[in-house]
Amino acid sequence: MNIVEYENYQENKDHSLADFPYNTYLCSIPLDFTEVPLHWHDEMEIIYIKKGTGIVTVDFRSYYVSGKDLILVRPGQLHSIEQQPGETMEYENILFSPDLLISKKDDSRISDFLSGLLSGLIHVPTHYTPVYPYYEDIAHCVDSCDEIMKTRPQGFEFFIKSKLFELLFILDNRCKNFGNESSNKKTLEKMRIVLKYVENNYREHLSIADVAAVAGFSESHFMRYFKEAMGTSFIDYLKDYRLTMAARMLQSSDESVLAVSEEAGFSNLSYFNRSFKNKYKMTPREYRKMSS
């Protein structure tokens, strides 16, 4: 299970459109999971907090979010979602392809803005709270799309596209340059390479040398770089990622605990059980029983 499968596990199938790249699904933390690991993808994402509180991190910057907040994640941005200790959070994920808004005919005004937005050359805020000056306008676009998705009348695709264009108008006309949030582009680019490599290979034996080579670093340089960027060692990050994937497999499959541990990249069942209990405060079997 890679991170796309992990996210799509919670997808509301009634909202999944195979031929129209606009998808929504609802999630609950910690009922569905305690965290979404740091990852990135090519879609635009809107994280719409419905109830409760949590933490969303975008390009290493953490945002403490609560009910009605919106987070805008550009394609390629590193982001994660996690539980605040003792708190719960319900949120909606909205993902759509930027291609949905790009005409086959050249429209320089739209393409220039979209290119600048997607590349980060044009800055807009990431975090929108109800006190933000244009929050109501932005939330209205998202709410309108949610409402029509409940029934999907004929031609609803036109409506959704119109609201997404309205959202772009608000970002371009009213929010542009409000959110000049600087980040180290070189660090982010290297980290994207590392995280994608982990996502695709976490089931296998991964050494520091393997990952350092992918990033183009020496082993010692890579270990320092990762620790400074992520605040944890690569070995600890990899173990935590594997445990997170194992937890999802325990919920979504009937495979034995041994098979799950091996699929998640653990070669020793006792070590897996011990590590899992340390992270989730229960054994894998107890976790599966609770989840079911």
Sine and cosine of phi, psi and omega as CSV:
sin_phi,cos_phi,sin_psi,cos_psi,sin_omega,cos_omega
0.00,0.00,0.90,-0.44,0.07,-1.00
-1.00,-0.04,-0.05,-1.00,-0.13,-0.99
-0.92,0.39,-0.50,0.87,0.05,-1.00
-0.92,0.39,-0.71,0.71,0.05,-1.00
-0.89,0.45,-0.61,0.80,0.01,-1.00
-0.87,0.49,-0.73,0.68,0.02,-1.00
-0.92,0.39,-0.69,0.73,-0.09,-1.00
-0.95,0.32,-0.22,0.98,0.04,-1.00
-0.84,0.54,-0.57,0.82,-0.04,-1.00
-1.00,-0.06,0.10,0.99,-0.08,-1.00
-0.91,0.42,0.71,-0.70,0.10,-0.99
-0.98,0.22,0.94,-0.34,-0.13,-0.99
-0.88,0.48,-0.45,0.89,0.05,-1.00
-0.92,0.39,-0.30,0.95,-0.02,-1.00
-0.96,-0.27,0.09,1.00,-0.04,-1.00
-1.00,-0.04,0.82,-0.57,-0.07,-1.00
-0.89,-0.46,0.95,-0.31,-0.09,-1.00
-0.91,0.41,-0.59,0.81,-0.09,-1.00
-0.97,-0.26,0.14,0.99,0.02,-1.00
-0.67,-0.74,0.96,-0.28,-0.20,-0.98
-0.96,0.27,0.87,0.49,0.08,-1.00
-0.66,-0.75,0.92,-0.40,-0.07,-1.00
-0.77,-0.63,0.59,-0.81,0.08,-1.00
-0.75,-0.66,0.55,-0.83,0.14,-0.99
-0.44,-0.90,0.45,-0.89,-0.08,-1.00
-0.98,-0.20,0.61,-0.79,0.00,-1.00
-0.70,-0.71,0.41,-0.91,0.03,-1.00
-0.70,-0.71,0.76,-0.65,0.05,-1.00
-0.91,-0.41,0.80,-0.60,0.13,0.99
-0.99,-0.14,0.22,0.98,-0.07,-1.00
-0.86,0.51,-0.72,0.70,0.02,-1.00
-1.00,0.07,-0.67,0.74,0.02,-1.00
-0.19,-0.98,0.33,-0.94,-0.03,-1.00
-1.00,0.02,-0.30,0.95,-0.04,-1.00
-0.32,-0.95,0.41,-0.91,0.24,-0.97
-0.93,-0.38,0.89,-0.45,-0.09,-1.00
-0.88,0.47,0.34,-0.94,0.04,-1.00
-0.85,0.52,0.79,-0.62,-0.05,-1.00
-0.36,-0.93,0.00,-1.00,0.08,-1.00
-0.46,-0.89,0.33,-0.95,0.02,-1.00
-0.43,-0.90,0.06,-1.00,-0.11,-0.99
-1.00,-0.01,-0.05,1.00,0.01,-1.00
-1.00,-0.01,0.41,-0.91,0.22,-0.97
-0.98,0.22,0.63,-0.78,-0.02,-1.00
-0.75,-0.66,0.68,-0.73,0.15,-0.99
-0.88,-0.47,0.83,-0.56,0.05,-1.00
-0.97,-0.25,0.91,-0.41,-0.13,-0.99
-0.93,-0.37,0.96,-0.30,-0.05,-1.00
-0.97,0.24,0.81,-0.59,-0.02,-1.00
-0.99,-0.12,-0.72,0.70,-0.02,-1.00
-0.52,-0.86,0.46,-0.89,0.11,-0.99
0.99,0.14,-0.26,-0.97,-0.05,-1.00
-0.68,-0.73,0.40,-0.92,0.03,-1.00
-0.22,-0.97,-0.19,-0.98,-0.02,-1.00
-0.78,-0.62,0.81,-0.58,0.10,-0.99
-0.90,-0.44,0.79,-0.62,0.02,-1.00
-0.94,-0.35,0.77,-0.64,0.02,-1.00
-0.78,-0.63,0.86,-0.51,-0.03,-1.00
0.76,0.65,0.74,0.68,0.08,-1.00
0.95,0.30,0.06,1.00,0.07,-1.00
-0.97,-0.23,0.81,-0.59,-0.07,-1.00
-1.00,-0.05,0.69,-0.72,0.04,-1.00
-0.86,-0.51,0.82,-0.57,0.06,-1.00
-1.00,0.03,0.93,-0.38,-0.18,-0.98
-0.94,-0.35,0.41,-0.91,0.06,-1.00
-0.56,-0.83,0.02,-1.00,-0.11,-0.99
-0.73,0.68,0.76,-0.65,0.02,-1.00
0.99,0.11,-0.13,0.99,0.06,-1.00
-0.93,0.38,0.45,-0.90,0.07,-1.00
-0.81,-0.58,0.65,-0.76,0.09,-1.00
-0.86,-0.51,0.79,-0.61,0.04,-1.00
-0.97,-0.22,0.84,-0.54,-0.02,-1.00
-0.89,-0.45,0.87,-0.48,0.02,-1.00
-0.98,0.22,0.40,-0.92,0.11,-0.99
-0.82,0.58,0.70,-0.71,0.04,-1.00
1.00,0.03,-0.18,0.98,0.02,-1.00
-0.97,0.23,0.68,-0.73,0.07,-1.00
-0.96,0.27,0.77,-0.63,-0.01,-1.00
-0.49,-0.87,0.45,-0.89,0.03,-1.00
-0.56,-0.83,0.30,-0.96,0.03,-1.00
-0.73,-0.69,0.73,-0.68,-0.01,-1.00
-0.60,-0.80,0.32,-0.95,-0.01,-1.00
-0.98,0.17,0.65,-0.76,0.25,-0.97
-0.98,0.17,0.68,-0.73,-0.06,-1.00
-0.77,0.64,0.82,-0.58,0.06,-1.00
0.98,0.21,0.03,1.00,-0.05,-1.00
-0.93,-0.36,0.30,-0.95,0.08,-1.00
-0.86,-0.52,0.35,-0.94,0.03,-1.00
-0.47,-0.88,0.74,-0.67,0.14,-0.99
-0.94,-0.35,0.73,-0.68,-0.03,-1.00
-0.54,-0.84,0.34,-0.94,0.04,-1.00
-0.93,-0.36,0.73,-0.68,0.14,-0.99
-0.99,-0.15,0.77,-0.64,0.07,-1.00
-0.85,-0.53,0.88,-0.48,0.00,-1.00
-0.83,-0.56,0.71,-0.70,0.07,-1.00
-0.52,-0.85,0.48,-0.88,-0.01,-1.00
-0.98,0.18,0.71,-0.70,0.09,-1.00
-0.85,0.53,-0.42,0.91,0.01,-1.00
-0.87,0.49,-0.40,0.92,0.02,-1.00
-0.86,0.51,-0.45,0.89,-0.11,-0.99
-0.94,-0.33,0.06,1.00,-0.02,-1.00
-0.97,-0.23,0.87,-0.49,-0.02,-1.00
-0.96,0.28,0.52,-0.85,0.08,-1.00
-0.92,0.39,-0.50,0.86,0.10,-0.99
-1.00,0.09,0.54,-0.84,-0.07,-1.00
-0.92,0.40,0.85,-0.52,0.11,-0.99
-0.80,-0.60,1.00,-0.03,-0.19,-0.98
-0.88,0.47,-0.59,0.81,-0.04,-1.00
-0.89,0.45,-0.72,0.69,0.00,-1.00
-0.94,0.34,-0.73,0.68,-0.05,-1.00
-0.91,0.42,-0.58,0.81,0.02,-1.00
-0.90,0.43,-0.70,0.71,-0.01,-1.00
-0.92,0.38,-0.72,0.69,-0.02,-1.00
-0.88,0.47,-0.69,0.73,0.01,-1.00
-0.87,0.48,-0.69,0.73,0.02,-1.00
-0.91,0.41,-0.64,0.77,0.01,-1.00
-0.92,0.39,-0.73,0.69,-0.07,-1.00
-0.94,0.35,-0.52,0.86,-0.01,-1.00
-1.00,0.08,-0.22,0.97,-0.02,-1.00
1.00,0.01,0.03,1.00,0.04,-1.00
-0.95,0.31,-0.52,0.86,0.12,-0.99
-0.98,-0.19,0.81,-0.58,-0.09,-1.00
-0.98,-0.19,0.75,-0.66,0.18,-0.98
-0.74,-0.68,0.34,-0.94,-0.01,-1.00
-0.88,0.47,0.45,-0.90,0.11,-0.99
-1.00,-0.04,-0.65,0.76,-0.13,-0.99
-0.95,-0.32,0.84,-0.55,0.01,-1.00
-0.87,-0.49,0.88,-0.47,0.04,-1.00
-0.95,-0.32,0.26,-0.97,-0.02,-1.00
-0.85,0.53,-0.29,0.96,0.02,-1.00
-1.00,-0.01,-0.10,1.00,0.03,-1.00
-0.92,0.40,0.65,-0.76,-0.13,-0.99
-0.80,0.60,-0.60,0.80,-0.08,-1.00
-0.91,-0.42,0.40,0.92,-0.01,-1.00
-0.85,0.52,-0.74,0.68,-0.07,-1.00
-0.86,0.51,-0.63,0.78,0.01,-1.00
-0.91,0.42,-0.67,0.74,-0.01,-1.00
-0.93,0.37,-0.73,0.69,-0.01,-1.00
-0.88,0.47,-0.58,0.82,0.00,-1.00
-0.88,0.48,-0.64,0.77,0.02,-1.00
-0.88,0.47,-0.71,0.70,-0.03,-1.00
-0.93,0.37,-0.70,0.71,0.00,-1.00
-0.88,0.47,-0.63,0.78,0.00,-1.00
-0.90,0.44,-0.66,0.76,0.05,-1.00
-0.91,0.42,-0.67,0.74,0.03,-1.00
-0.87,0.50,-0.67,0.74,-0.06,-1.00
-0.90,0.43,-0.72,0.70,-0.05,-1.00
-0.95,0.30,-0.41,0.91,0.04,-1.00
-0.93,0.36,-0.29,0.96,0.01,-1.00
-0.93,0.37,-0.54,0.84,-0.06,-1.00
-0.88,-0.47,-0.45,0.90,0.00,-1.00
0.76,0.65,0.89,0.46,0.06,-1.00
-0.91,0.41,0.26,-0.97,0.01,-1.00
-0.83,0.55,0.75,-0.66,0.00,-1.00
1.00,0.07,0.17,0.99,-0.04,-1.00
-0.87,0.49,-0.43,0.90,0.01,-1.00
-0.87,0.50,-0.62,0.79,0.04,-1.00
-0.89,0.46,-0.64,0.77,-0.03,-1.00
-0.91,0.42,-0.72,0.70,-0.01,-1.00
-0.88,0.47,-0.71,0.71,0.01,-1.00
-0.88,0.47,-0.61,0.79,0.01,-1.00
-0.90,0.43,-0.62,0.79,0.00,-1.00
-0.96,0.30,-0.55,0.83,0.07,-1.00
-0.93,0.37,-0.61,0.79,0.09,-1.00
-0.91,0.41,-0.60,0.80,0.06,-1.00
-0.90,0.44,-0.63,0.78,0.06,-1.00
-0.88,0.47,-0.68,0.74,0.04,-1.00
-0.89,0.46,-0.63,0.78,0.03,-1.00
-0.87,0.50,-0.70,0.72,-0.01,-1.00
-0.90,0.44,-0.70,0.72,0.00,-1.00
-0.89,0.46,-0.67,0.74,-0.05,-1.00
-0.96,0.28,-0.69,0.72,-0.14,-0.99
-1.00,0.10,-0.49,0.87,-0.16,-0.99
-0.83,-0.56,-0.42,0.91,-0.13,-0.99
-0.94,-0.35,-0.20,0.98,-0.09,-1.00
-0.87,0.49,0.70,-0.71,0.02,-1.00
0.95,0.30,0.11,0.99,0.12,-0.99
-0.98,0.22,-0.41,0.91,-0.18,-0.98
-0.86,-0.51,0.81,0.58,-0.01,-1.00
-0.97,0.24,0.99,0.16,-0.08,-1.00
-0.99,-0.17,0.98,-0.20,-0.10,-0.99
-0.94,0.34,0.52,-0.86,0.08,-1.00
-0.48,-0.88,0.35,-0.94,-0.01,-1.00
-0.99,0.15,0.97,-0.23,-0.10,-0.99
-0.90,0.43,-0.59,0.81,0.00,-1.00
-0.91,0.42,-0.69,0.73,0.03,-1.00
-0.88,0.47,-0.69,0.72,-0.02,-1.00
-0.90,0.43,-0.68,0.73,-0.03,-1.00
-0.90,0.44,-0.71,0.71,0.04,-1.00
-0.88,0.47,-0.65,0.76,-0.03,-1.00
-0.93,0.38,-0.58,0.82,0.06,-1.00
-0.86,0.50,-0.66,0.75,0.02,-1.00
-0.89,0.45,-0.71,0.70,-0.03,-1.00
-0.90,0.44,-0.73,0.68,-0.06,-1.00
-0.92,0.40,-0.61,0.80,0.05,-1.00
-0.91,0.41,-0.60,0.80,0.04,-1.00
-0.91,0.42,-0.67,0.74,0.04,-1.00
-0.89,0.45,-0.70,0.71,-0.01,-1.00
-0.84,0.55,-0.65,0.76,-0.07,-1.00
-1.00,0.08,-0.27,0.96,-0.14,-0.99
-0.75,-0.66,0.16,0.99,-0.12,-0.99
-0.90,0.45,-0.36,0.93,0.02,-1.00
-0.94,0.33,-0.40,0.91,-0.08,-1.00
-1.00,0.00,0.15,-0.99,0.12,-0.99
-0.95,0.31,0.86,-0.51,0.00,-1.00
-0.89,-0.46,0.80,-0.59,0.05,-1.00
-0.96,-0.27,0.32,-0.95,0.08,-1.00
-0.84,0.54,-0.63,0.78,-0.01,-1.00
-0.89,0.46,-0.65,0.76,0.00,-1.00
-0.87,0.50,-0.77,0.64,-0.10,-1.00
-0.96,0.29,-0.60,0.80,0.04,-1.00
-0.88,0.48,-0.63,0.78,0.01,-1.00
-0.91,0.42,-0.63,0.78,0.03,-1.00
-0.88,0.47,-0.62,0.78,-0.02,-1.00
-0.99,0.15,-0.21,0.98,-0.02,-1.00
0.98,0.19,0.46,0.89,-0.01,-1.00
-0.89,-0.45,0.34,-0.94,0.26,-0.97
-0.95,0.30,0.28,-0.96,-0.02,-1.00
-0.87,0.49,-0.71,0.71,-0.04,-1.00
-0.92,0.40,-0.66,0.75,0.02,-1.00
-0.90,0.43,-0.68,0.74,0.00,-1.00
-0.88,0.47,-0.70,0.72,-0.02,-1.00
-0.88,0.47,-0.64,0.77,0.06,-1.00
-0.92,0.39,-0.71,0.70,0.00,-1.00
-0.85,0.52,-0.74,0.67,-0.06,-1.00
-0.91,0.41,-0.68,0.73,-0.01,-1.00
-0.89,0.46,-0.68,0.74,0.00,-1.00
-0.92,0.38,-0.64,0.77,-0.05,-1.00
-0.97,0.24,-0.65,0.76,-0.15,-0.99
-0.97,-0.24,-0.27,0.96,-0.01,-1.00
0.97,0.23,0.20,0.98,0.04,-1.00
-0.48,-0.88,0.29,-0.96,0.03,-1.00
-0.97,0.25,0.37,-0.93,0.03,-1.00
-0.89,0.45,-0.65,0.76,0.00,-1.00
-0.86,0.50,-0.69,0.72,0.01,-1.00
-0.93,0.37,-0.62,0.79,0.03,-1.00
-0.89,0.45,-0.72,0.69,-0.03,-1.00
-0.89,0.47,-0.67,0.74,0.04,-1.00
-0.89,0.46,-0.69,0.73,-0.01,-1.00
-0.91,0.41,-0.64,0.76,0.03,-1.00
-0.89,0.47,-0.71,0.71,0.01,-1.00
-0.89,0.46,-0.63,0.77,0.03,-1.00
-0.91,0.41,-0.62,0.79,0.04,-1.00
-0.89,0.45,-0.70,0.72,0.04,-1.00
-0.91,0.42,-0.61,0.79,0.04,-1.00
-0.89,0.46,-0.65,0.76,0.02,-1.00
-0.88,0.48,-0.65,0.76,0.02,-1.00
-0.91,0.41,-0.65,0.76,0.00,-1.00
-0.92,0.40,-0.58,0.81,0.05,-1.00
-0.89,0.45,-0.54,0.84,0.02,-1.00
-0.98,0.19,-0.58,0.82,-0.20,-0.98
-0.97,-0.23,-0.06,1.00,-0.02,-1.00
-0.67,-0.74,0.21,-0.98,0.05,-1.00
-0.96,-0.26,0.22,0.97,0.00,-1.00
-0.89,0.45,0.46,-0.89,0.02,-1.00
-0.90,0.43,0.31,-0.95,0.03,-1.00
-0.88,0.48,-0.62,0.79,0.04,-1.00
-0.88,0.48,-0.72,0.70,0.00,-1.00
-0.90,0.44,-0.64,0.77,0.03,-1.00
-0.90,0.44,-0.69,0.72,-0.02,-1.00
-0.88,0.47,-0.66,0.75,0.02,-1.00
-0.93,0.36,-0.66,0.75,0.02,-1.00
-0.88,0.47,-0.52,0.85,0.00,-1.00
-0.99,0.11,-0.07,1.00,0.08,-1.00
0.97,-0.23,0.15,0.99,0.02,-1.00
-1.00,-0.08,0.75,-0.67,-0.02,-1.00
-0.99,-0.13,-0.13,0.99,-0.05,-1.00
-0.77,-0.64,0.89,-0.46,-0.07,-1.00
-0.91,0.42,-0.64,0.77,-0.01,-1.00
-0.89,0.45,-0.67,0.74,0.03,-1.00
-0.90,0.43,-0.64,0.76,0.04,-1.00
-0.88,0.48,-0.76,0.65,-0.02,-1.00
-0.86,0.51,-0.68,0.74,-0.01,-1.00
-0.91,0.41,-0.70,0.72,0.00,-1.00
-0.92,0.39,-0.64,0.77,-0.01,-1.00
-0.89,0.45,-0.70,0.71,0.00,-1.00
-0.91,0.41,-0.57,0.82,0.03,-1.00
-0.91,0.42,-0.59,0.81,-0.01,-1.00
-0.99,0.16,-0.71,0.70,-0.14,-0.99
-0.97,-0.26,-0.02,1.00,0.06,-1.00
0.90,0.45,0.42,0.91,0.09,-1.00
-0.31,-0.95,0.31,-0.95,0.00,-1.00
-0.97,0.26,0.28,-0.96,0.06,-1.00
-0.84,0.54,-0.64,0.77,0.01,-1.00
-0.91,0.41,-0.66,0.75,0.04,-1.00
-0.90,0.43,-0.62,0.78,0.02,-1.00
-0.89,0.45,-0.70,0.71,0.01,-1.00
-0.90,0.44,-0.67,0.74,-0.01,-1.00
-0.90,0.44,-0.69,0.72,0.03,-1.00
-0.88,0.47,-0.66,0.75,-0.05,-1.00
-0.93,0.37,-0.53,0.85,-0.04,-1.00
-0.99,0.15,0.00,0.00,0.00,0.00
